[in-house]
Amino acid sequence: EYLGCSPRLVITPLTDRCYLTLTGAQHLHLGGSPAGPAGTGKTETVKDLARVMGKQCVVFNCSEAIDYKMMGRLFSGMAQSGSWCCFDEFNRIDVEVLSVIAQQIHTIKTAKDGGALRFLFEGR
């Protein structure tokens, strides 16, 4: 979907370094986790990079109420659409749920590494 000419983020040496790191990770079928103080533009940087790469970026605000089933449905949709997801407040998710999420991400990464066009995820 063409959204017109949208405003861009100002490119600084830090955003440039973040872009290089995230695109290198993407090439290796990995993700990225920009870290830093609140309000420094981590989410906006990821959203702008997704825009430049022609990908939809969904920002998902995590909370303690998230369970592995909800995340499985989200990952399934992301994998099918090719969209990116930016998880805000990922540290709020319970450790037990994070363990299952790690397995879900591993399943997707294994399929991407193998170049699979289709793969079995969460029994579907």
DSSP file with accessible surface (Angstrom, degrees, kcal/mol):
  #  RESIDUE AA STRUCTURE BP1 BP2  ACC     N-H-->O    O-->H-N    N-H-->O    O-->H-N    TCO  KAPPA ALPHA  PHI   PSI    X-CA   Y-CA   Z-CA
    1    1 A E              0   0  215      0, 0.0     2,-0.5     0, 0.0     0, 0.0   0.000 360.0 360.0 360.0 127.9    0.0    0.0    0.0
    2    2 A Y        -     0   0  197      1,-0.1     3,-0.1     3,-0.0     0, 0.0  -0.675 360.0-178.4 -82.4 124.0    1.4    3.4   -1.0
    3    3 A L        -     0   0  137     -2,-0.5    -1,-0.1     1,-0.4     2,-0.1   0.252  39.6-118.5-106.2   9.1    1.3    5.8    1.9
    4    4 A G        -     0   0   30      1,-0.1     2,-1.0     2,-0.1    -1,-0.4  -0.297  57.7 -31.4  85.1-170.5    2.8    8.8    0.1
    5    5 A C  S    S-     0   0  127     -3,-0.1    -1,-0.1    -2,-0.1    -3,-0.0  -0.743  70.2-167.0 -89.0 103.4    5.9   10.7    1.0
    6    6 A S        -     0   0   43     -2,-1.0    -2,-0.1     1,-0.1    -3,-0.0  -0.593  27.9 -94.4 -93.0 154.1    6.3   10.4    4.7
    7    7 A P        -     0   0  115      0, 0.0     2,-0.3     0, 0.0    -1,-0.1  -0.340  41.9-136.8 -66.2 145.9    8.7   12.4    6.9
    8    8 A R        -     0   0  133      1,-0.1     2,-0.2    43,-0.0     3,-0.0  -0.697  15.8-105.5-103.7 159.5   12.0   10.8    7.6
    9    9 A L        -     0   0   51     -2,-0.3     2,-0.3    35,-0.1    -1,-0.1  -0.499  42.7-102.1 -76.9 146.1   14.0   10.5   10.8
   10   10 A V        -     0   0  117     -2,-0.2     2,-0.7     1,-0.1     5,-0.1  -0.575  37.1-129.5 -71.3 127.8   17.1   12.7   11.1
   11   11 A I        +     0   0   83     -2,-0.3    -1,-0.1     4,-0.1    -3,-0.0  -0.727  35.7 169.1 -86.8 117.2   20.1   10.6   10.4
   12   12 A T     >  -     0   0   60     -2,-0.7     4,-2.7     1,-0.0     5,-0.2  -0.718  52.5 -97.1-113.9 169.9   22.8   10.9   13.0
   13   13 A P  H  > S+     0   0  114      0, 0.0     4,-2.2     0, 0.0     5,-0.2   0.880 125.9  51.8 -56.7 -33.5   25.9    8.8   13.5
   14   14 A L  H  > S+     0   0  123      2,-0.2     4,-2.3     1,-0.2     5,-0.1   0.930 110.7  44.8 -70.8 -44.2   24.0    6.8   16.2
   15   15 A T  H  > S+     0   0   16      2,-0.2     4,-2.8     1,-0.2    -1,-0.2   0.901 112.7  53.4 -66.8 -36.1   21.0    6.1   13.9
   16   16 A D  H  X S+     0   0   81     -4,-2.7     4,-2.4     2,-0.2    -2,-0.2   0.931 110.1  46.9 -61.8 -43.8   23.4    5.2   11.1
   17   17 A R  H  X S+     0   0  174     -4,-2.2     4,-2.3    -5,-0.2    -1,-0.2   0.898 112.0  50.7 -64.7 -39.3   25.2    2.7   13.4
   18   18 A C  H  X S+     0   0   29     -4,-2.3     4,-2.8     2,-0.2     5,-0.2   0.923 109.7  50.7 -64.9 -43.0   21.8    1.3   14.5
   19   19 A Y  H  X S+     0   0   24     -4,-2.8     4,-2.6     1,-0.2     5,-0.3   0.927 111.3  48.0 -59.7 -46.0   20.7    0.9   10.9
   20   20 A L  H  X S+     0   0  111     -4,-2.4     4,-2.0     1,-0.2    -1,-0.2   0.912 113.7  46.9 -63.1 -41.9   23.9   -0.9   10.0
   21   21 A T  H  X S+     0   0   93     -4,-2.3     4,-2.2     2,-0.2    -2,-0.2   0.931 114.5  46.1 -66.1 -45.5   23.7   -3.2   13.0
   22   22 A L  H  X S+     0   0   25     -4,-2.8     4,-2.4     2,-0.2    -2,-0.2   0.888 113.1  48.5 -68.4 -38.0   20.0   -4.0   12.4
   23   23 A T  H  X S+     0   0   47     -4,-2.6     4,-2.0    -5,-0.2    -1,-0.2   0.876 110.9  51.8 -70.6 -33.7   20.4   -4.7    8.7
   24   24 A G  H  X S+     0   0   35     -4,-2.0     4,-1.1    -5,-0.3    -2,-0.2   0.911 111.1  47.9 -63.7 -41.0   23.4   -6.9    9.4
   25   25 A A  H  <>S+     0   0   17     -4,-2.2     5,-3.0     1,-0.2     3,-0.4   0.907 109.6  52.9 -65.3 -40.4   21.3   -8.8   11.9
   26   26 A Q  H ><5S+     0   0   58     -4,-2.4     3,-1.9     1,-0.2    -1,-0.2   0.899 103.8  56.5 -62.9 -39.6   18.4   -9.1    9.4
   27   27 A H  H 3<5S+     0   0  154     -4,-2.0    -1,-0.2     1,-0.3    -2,-0.2   0.838 109.0  47.2 -60.4 -31.5   20.8  -10.5    6.8
   28   28 A L  T 3<5S-     0   0  107     -4,-1.1    -1,-0.3    -3,-0.4    -2,-0.2   0.245 120.5-110.1 -92.9  11.4   21.7  -13.3    9.3
   29   29 A H  T < 5S+     0   0   68     -3,-1.9     2,-0.2     1,-0.2    -3,-0.2   0.857  79.4 125.7  60.7  37.0   17.9  -13.9   10.0
   30   30 A L      < -     0   0   92     -5,-3.0    -1,-0.2    -8,-0.1     2,-0.2  -0.666  53.5-127.3-113.0 174.8   18.3  -12.4   13.5
   31   31 A G        -     0   0   68     -2,-0.2     2,-0.3    -3,-0.1    -1,-0.1  -0.466  17.6-127.7-110.0-174.4   16.5   -9.7   15.3
   32   32 A G        -     0   0   50     -2,-0.2   -10,-0.0    -7,-0.0   -11,-0.0  -0.956   9.1-161.7-136.6 157.3   17.7   -6.6   17.1
   33   33 A S        -     0   0  112     -2,-0.3     2,-0.0     2,-0.0     9,-0.0  -0.657  13.9-158.0-140.0  80.4   17.2   -5.1   20.5
   34   34 A P        -     0   0   47      0, 0.0     2,-0.3     0, 0.0     8,-0.0  -0.371  16.8-162.1 -59.5 134.4   18.1   -1.4   20.6
   35   35 A A        +     0   0   95      7,-0.0    -2,-0.0    -2,-0.0     0, 0.0  -0.897  29.4 100.3-122.1 151.3   18.9   -0.4   24.2
   36   36 A G        -     0   0   44     -2,-0.3     3,-0.1     5,-0.0     4,-0.1  -0.901  67.3 -41.9 158.9 176.7   19.0    3.0   25.9
   37   37 A P  S >  S-     0   0   97      0, 0.0     3,-1.0     0, 0.0     5,-0.2  -0.187  71.5 -85.0 -63.7 159.2   17.2    5.5   28.1
   38   38 A A  T 3  S+     0   0   99      1,-0.2     0, 0.0     2,-0.1     0, 0.0  -0.305 111.1  24.3 -63.0 144.2   13.5    6.2   27.6
   39   39 A G  T 3  S+     0   0   85     -3,-0.1    -1,-0.2     1,-0.1     0, 0.0   0.674  82.7 117.2  78.5  17.4   12.6    8.8   25.0
   40   40 A T  S <  S-     0   0   84     -3,-1.0    -2,-0.1    -4,-0.1    -1,-0.1   0.420  88.3-101.0 -99.1   0.5   15.8    8.5   22.9
   41   41 A G  S  > S+     0   0   27     -5,-0.1     4,-2.2     3,-0.0     5,-0.2   0.689  73.9 138.6  95.8  21.1   14.1    7.3   19.7
   42   42 A K  H  > S+     0   0   55     -5,-0.2     4,-2.0     2,-0.2     5,-0.2   0.958  79.6  41.4 -63.6 -49.3   14.7    3.5   19.7
   43   43 A T  H  > S+     0   0   30      1,-0.2     4,-2.7     2,-0.2     5,-0.2   0.921 114.9  51.2 -64.9 -43.5   11.2    2.7   18.5
   44   44 A E  H  > S+     0   0   88      1,-0.2     4,-2.4     2,-0.2    -1,-0.2   0.864 108.1  53.3 -63.6 -35.0   11.2    5.5   16.0
   45   45 A T  H  X S+     0   0   13     -4,-2.2     4,-2.3     2,-0.2    -1,-0.2   0.933 111.2  45.1 -65.2 -45.4   14.5    4.3   14.6
   46   46 A V  H  X S+     0   0   18     -4,-2.0     4,-2.4     2,-0.2    -2,-0.2   0.927 113.6  50.3 -64.9 -42.6   13.2    0.8   14.0
   47   47 A K  H  X S+     0   0   60     -4,-2.7     4,-2.1     1,-0.2    -2,-0.2   0.906 111.3  48.4 -62.4 -40.6   10.0    2.1   12.5
   48   48 A D  H  X S+     0   0    1     -4,-2.4     4,-2.4     2,-0.2    -1,-0.2   0.905 110.4  50.8 -68.5 -39.2   12.0    4.4   10.1
   49   49 A L  H  X S+     0   0    6     -4,-2.3     4,-2.2     2,-0.2    -2,-0.2   0.915 109.8  50.7 -63.8 -41.2   14.3    1.6    9.1
   50   50 A A  H  X>S+     0   0    0     -4,-2.4     5,-2.9     1,-0.2     4,-0.5   0.922 109.4  51.3 -61.1 -41.9   11.2   -0.6    8.4
   51   51 A R  H ><5S+     0   0  100     -4,-2.1     3,-1.0     1,-0.2    -2,-0.2   0.920 110.1  48.7 -61.2 -43.5    9.8    2.2    6.3
   52   52 A V  H 3<5S+     0   0   77     -4,-2.4    -1,-0.2     1,-0.2    -2,-0.2   0.875 111.5  50.0 -64.2 -36.6   13.0    2.5    4.3
   53   53 A M  H 3<5S-     0   0   80     -4,-2.2    -1,-0.2    -5,-0.2    -2,-0.2   0.472 116.9-114.3 -82.0  -2.7   13.1   -1.3    3.7
   54   54 A G  T <<5S+     0   0   68     -3,-1.0     2,-0.4    -4,-0.5    -3,-0.2   0.803  71.9 132.3  76.2  29.2    9.5   -1.3    2.5
   55   55 A K      < -     0   0   86     -5,-2.9     2,-0.3    -6,-0.2    -1,-0.3  -0.875  60.1-118.5-113.8 146.8    8.2   -3.3    5.5
   56   56 A Q        -     0   0  128     -2,-0.4    28,-3.3    25,-0.1     2,-0.5  -0.639  28.6-154.5 -76.6 136.9    5.2   -2.8    7.7
   57   57 A C  E     -a   84   0A  31     -2,-0.3     2,-0.5    26,-0.2    28,-0.2  -0.969   5.2-162.7-118.4 120.1    6.2   -2.3   11.3
   58   58 A V  E     -a   85   0A  44     26,-2.6    28,-2.9    -2,-0.5     2,-0.6  -0.894  10.2-147.7-101.2 124.5    3.8   -3.1   14.1
   59   59 A V  E     -a   86   0A  60     -2,-0.5     2,-0.5    26,-0.2    28,-0.2  -0.841  15.9-168.6 -93.9 123.9    4.6   -1.6   17.5
   60   60 A F  E     -a   87   0A  47     26,-3.1    28,-2.5    -2,-0.6     2,-0.7  -0.962  12.8-148.6-119.6 118.2    3.4   -3.9   20.2
   61   61 A N  E     -a   88   0A 108     -2,-0.5    28,-0.2    26,-0.2     2,-0.1  -0.789  21.6-146.7 -89.7 112.8    3.3   -2.7   23.8
   62   62 A C        +     0   0    1     26,-2.9     2,-0.3    -2,-0.7    29,-0.1  -0.412  21.7 172.4 -80.7 153.9    4.0   -5.7   26.1
   63   63 A S    >   -     0   0   41     -2,-0.1     3,-1.3    27,-0.1    31,-0.2  -0.897  49.5 -92.7-147.3 178.4    2.5   -6.2   29.6
   64   64 A E  T 3  S+     0   0  118     -2,-0.3    30,-0.2     1,-0.2    -2,-0.0   0.711 116.1  68.5 -68.7 -19.2    2.3   -8.8   32.3
   65   65 A A  T 3  S+     0   0   83     28,-0.1    -1,-0.2     2,-0.0     2,-0.2   0.554  73.7 110.9 -80.5  -5.3   -1.0  -10.1   30.9
   66   66 A I    <   -     0   0    7     -3,-1.3    28,-0.3     4,-0.1     2,-0.2  -0.487  47.6-170.7 -74.3 135.7    0.6  -11.5   27.7
   67   67 A D     >  -     0   0   65     -2,-0.2     4,-1.9    26,-0.1     5,-0.2  -0.734  37.5-103.0-119.5 172.5    0.7  -15.3   27.4
   68   68 A Y  H  > S+     0   0   99     -2,-0.2     4,-2.3     1,-0.2     5,-0.1   0.803 117.6  57.8 -68.0 -28.3    2.4  -17.6   24.9
   69   69 A K  H  > S+     0   0  113      2,-0.2     4,-2.1     1,-0.2    -1,-0.2   0.922 106.6  48.3 -67.5 -42.6   -0.8  -18.2   22.9
   70   70 A M  H  > S+     0   0   68      1,-0.2     4,-2.1     2,-0.2    -2,-0.2   0.932 113.8  46.6 -62.3 -44.1   -1.2  -14.5   22.2
   71   71 A M  H  X S+     0   0    0     -4,-1.9     4,-3.2     1,-0.2     5,-0.2   0.877 108.4  56.6 -67.7 -35.4    2.4  -14.2   21.1
   72   72 A G  H  X S+     0   0    1     -4,-2.3     4,-2.3     2,-0.2    -1,-0.2   0.913 108.1  47.1 -61.7 -42.6    2.1  -17.3   19.0
   73   73 A R  H  X S+     0   0  138     -4,-2.1     4,-2.2     2,-0.2    -1,-0.2   0.906 113.2  49.5 -65.3 -39.5   -0.8  -15.8   17.1
   74   74 A L  H  X S+     0   0   33     -4,-2.1     4,-2.5     2,-0.2    -2,-0.2   0.951 112.4  46.5 -64.2 -47.9    1.1  -12.5   16.7
   75   75 A F  H  X S+     0   0   16     -4,-3.2     4,-2.7     1,-0.2     5,-0.2   0.881 109.9  54.9 -62.4 -37.8    4.2  -14.3   15.4
   76   76 A S  H  X S+     0   0   19     -4,-2.3     4,-2.1    -5,-0.2    -1,-0.2   0.939 110.7  44.8 -61.3 -45.9    2.1  -16.4   13.0
   77   77 A G  H  X S+     0   0   36     -4,-2.2     4,-2.1     2,-0.2     6,-0.3   0.901 113.4  50.4 -65.1 -40.1    0.6  -13.3   11.5
   78   78 A M  H  X>S+     0   0   26     -4,-2.5     4,-2.0     1,-0.2     5,-0.8   0.917 111.2  48.4 -65.1 -41.9    4.0  -11.6   11.3
   79   79 A A  H  <5S+     0   0   45     -4,-2.7    -1,-0.2     1,-0.2    -2,-0.2   0.891 113.3  47.6 -66.7 -37.2    5.6  -14.6    9.6
   80   80 A Q  H  <5S+     0   0  156     -4,-2.1    -1,-0.2    -5,-0.2    -2,-0.2   0.853 119.8  37.2 -72.7 -34.1    2.8  -14.9    7.1
   81   81 A S  H  <5S-     0   0   72     -4,-2.1    -2,-0.2    -5,-0.2    -1,-0.2   0.655  99.9-128.0 -93.2 -17.6    2.8  -11.2    6.2
   82   82 A G  T  <5 +     0   0   32     -4,-2.0    -3,-0.2     1,-0.2    -4,-0.1   0.666  57.6 149.0  78.3  14.5    6.5  -10.5    6.3
   83   83 A S      < -     0   0   17     -5,-0.8     2,-0.3    -6,-0.3    -1,-0.2  -0.349  44.9-123.2 -78.5 162.4    6.0   -7.6    8.7
   84   84 A W  E     -a   57   0A  49    -28,-3.3   -26,-2.6    -3,-0.1     2,-0.4  -0.722  19.6-152.5 -99.0 155.6    8.3   -6.4   11.3
   85   85 A C  E     -a   58   0A  33     -2,-0.3     2,-0.6   -28,-0.2   -26,-0.2  -0.997   4.9-159.5-131.4 135.0    7.3   -6.1   15.0
   86   86 A C  E     -a   59   0A  16    -28,-2.9   -26,-3.1    -2,-0.4     2,-0.8  -0.965  13.3-152.3-113.7 116.0    8.8   -3.7   17.5
   87   87 A F  E >   -a   60   0A  53     -2,-0.6     3,-0.6   -28,-0.2     2,-0.3  -0.812   8.0-161.7 -94.7 111.7    8.1   -4.9   21.1
   88   88 A D  E 3  S+a   61   0A  50    -28,-2.5   -26,-2.9    -2,-0.8    -2,-0.0  -0.712  75.9   9.2 -88.1 143.4    8.0   -2.0   23.6
   89   89 A E  T >  S+     0   0   87     -2,-0.3     3,-1.9   -28,-0.2     4,-0.2   0.868  74.4 161.8  57.3  41.4    8.5   -2.9   27.3
   90   90 A F  G X   +     0   0   75     -3,-0.6     3,-1.5     1,-0.3    -1,-0.1   0.792  64.7  70.5 -61.2 -27.3    9.5   -6.5   26.4
   91   91 A N  G 3  S+     0   0  131      1,-0.3    -1,-0.3   -29,-0.1    -2,-0.1   0.612  83.6  71.3 -68.7 -10.2   11.0   -6.8   29.9
   92   92 A R  G <  S+     0   0  113     -3,-1.9    -1,-0.3     2,-0.1    -2,-0.2   0.664  74.1 102.6 -78.5 -17.1    7.5   -6.8   31.5
   93   93 A I  S <  S-     0   0    6     -3,-1.5   -29,-0.2    -4,-0.2   -26,-0.1  -0.454  84.0-103.6 -71.0 138.6    6.7  -10.3   30.1
   94   94 A D     >  -     0   0   75    -28,-0.3     4,-2.4   -30,-0.2     3,-0.3  -0.265  24.0-121.3 -60.9 148.3    6.9  -13.0   32.7
   95   95 A V  H  > S+     0   0  110      1,-0.2     4,-1.8     2,-0.2    -1,-0.1   0.869 112.1  55.7 -60.6 -39.1   10.0  -15.3   32.6
   96   96 A E  H  > S+     0   0  143      1,-0.2     4,-1.1     2,-0.2    -1,-0.2   0.895 110.5  44.8 -62.2 -40.0    7.9  -18.4   32.1
   97   97 A V  H  > S+     0   0   22     -3,-0.3     4,-2.5     1,-0.2    -2,-0.2   0.891 107.9  58.6 -71.1 -37.9    6.3  -16.9   29.1
   98   98 A L  H  X S+     0   0   51     -4,-2.4     4,-2.4     1,-0.2    -2,-0.2   0.861 100.3  57.8 -59.9 -34.3    9.6  -15.6   27.7
   99   99 A S  H  X S+     0   0   78     -4,-1.8     4,-1.4     2,-0.2    -1,-0.2   0.926 109.6  42.5 -62.7 -44.1   10.9  -19.2   27.7
  100  100 A V  H  X S+     0   0   50     -4,-1.1     4,-2.2     2,-0.2    -2,-0.2   0.904 111.6  55.5 -69.9 -38.9    8.1  -20.3   25.4
  101  101 A I  H  X S+     0   0    3     -4,-2.5     4,-2.8     1,-0.2     5,-0.2   0.905 103.9  55.0 -60.3 -39.8    8.5  -17.2   23.2
  102  102 A A  H  X S+     0   0   54     -4,-2.4     4,-2.3     1,-0.2    -1,-0.2   0.906 108.2  48.7 -60.7 -40.2   12.2  -18.0   22.8
  103  103 A Q  H  X S+     0   0  121     -4,-1.4     4,-2.0     2,-0.2    -1,-0.2   0.890 110.6  51.0 -65.8 -39.8   11.1  -21.5   21.4
  104  104 A Q  H  X S+     0   0    1     -4,-2.2     4,-1.9     2,-0.2    -2,-0.2   0.930 111.5  46.7 -63.5 -44.7    8.6  -19.9   19.1
  105  105 A I  H  X S+     0   0   79     -4,-2.8     4,-2.8     1,-0.2     5,-0.2   0.898 109.7  54.9 -64.5 -38.6   11.2  -17.5   17.7
  106  106 A H  H  X S+     0   0  108     -4,-2.3     4,-2.6    -5,-0.2    -1,-0.2   0.897 105.7  52.5 -61.5 -40.1   13.6  -20.3   17.3
  107  107 A T  H  X S+     0   0   52     -4,-2.0     4,-1.9     2,-0.2    -1,-0.2   0.929 111.9  45.4 -61.3 -44.8   11.1  -22.3   15.2
  108  108 A I  H  X S+     0   0   29     -4,-1.9     4,-2.4     2,-0.2    -2,-0.2   0.929 113.4  49.7 -65.8 -43.0   10.6  -19.3   12.9
  109  109 A K  H  X S+     0   0   57     -4,-2.8     4,-2.9     1,-0.2     5,-0.2   0.912 108.4  52.7 -64.6 -40.7   14.4  -18.7   12.6
  110  110 A T  H  X S+     0   0   74     -4,-2.6     4,-1.8     1,-0.2    -1,-0.2   0.916 110.1  48.6 -60.8 -41.4   15.1  -22.3   11.8
  111  111 A A  H  <>S+     0   0   12     -4,-1.9     5,-2.3     2,-0.2     4,-0.4   0.911 112.8  47.9 -65.7 -41.7   12.5  -22.2    9.0
  112  112 A K  H ><5S+     0   0  106     -4,-2.4     3,-1.1     1,-0.2    -2,-0.2   0.911 109.8  52.4 -65.5 -41.2   14.0  -18.9    7.7
  113  113 A D  H 3<5S+     0   0   83     -4,-2.9    -1,-0.2     1,-0.3    -2,-0.2   0.860 110.6  48.5 -62.2 -35.0   17.5  -20.4    7.8
  114  114 A G  T 3<5S-     0   0   65     -4,-1.8    -1,-0.3    -5,-0.2    -2,-0.2   0.474 111.0-122.5 -83.1  -4.6   16.4  -23.4    5.9
  115  115 A G  T < 5 +     0   0   58     -3,-1.1    -3,-0.2    -4,-0.4     2,-0.1   0.762  47.7 174.3  70.4  25.1   14.7  -21.2    3.2
  116  116 A A      < -     0   0   50     -5,-2.3    -1,-0.2    -6,-0.2     3,-0.1  -0.413  29.6-161.5 -69.5 135.2   11.3  -22.9    3.9
  117  117 A L  S    S+     0   0  175      1,-0.3     2,-0.3    -2,-0.1    -1,-0.1   0.768  83.9  20.5 -82.1 -28.0    8.3  -21.4    2.1
  118  118 A R  S    S+     0   0  227     -7,-0.1     2,-0.3    -3,-0.0    -1,-0.3  -0.985  71.4 171.9-137.2 148.3    6.0  -23.2    4.5
  119  119 A F        -     0   0   76     -2,-0.3     2,-0.5    -3,-0.1   -11,-0.0  -0.989  37.5-102.3-154.0 158.3    6.6  -24.5    8.0
  120  120 A L        +     0   0  127     -2,-0.3     2,-0.4   -13,-0.1    -9,-0.1  -0.718  41.2 176.8 -85.2 122.0    4.6  -26.0   11.0
  121  121 A F    >   -     0   0   12      3,-2.3     3,-1.8    -2,-0.5   -17,-0.0  -0.982  66.2 -17.5-132.6 121.1    4.2  -23.4   13.7
  122  122 A E  T 3  S-     0   0   84     -2,-0.4    -1,-0.1     1,-0.3   -18,-0.0   0.867 126.6 -53.8  54.9  38.6    2.2  -24.0   16.9
  123  123 A G  T 3         0   0   68      1,-0.2    -1,-0.3     0, 0.0    -3,-0.1   0.531 360.0 360.0  78.5   4.9    0.5  -27.0   15.3
  124  124 A R    <         0   0  167     -3,-1.8    -3,-2.3    -5,-0.0    -1,-0.2  -0.900 360.0 360.0-120.7 360.0   -0.7  -25.0   12.3
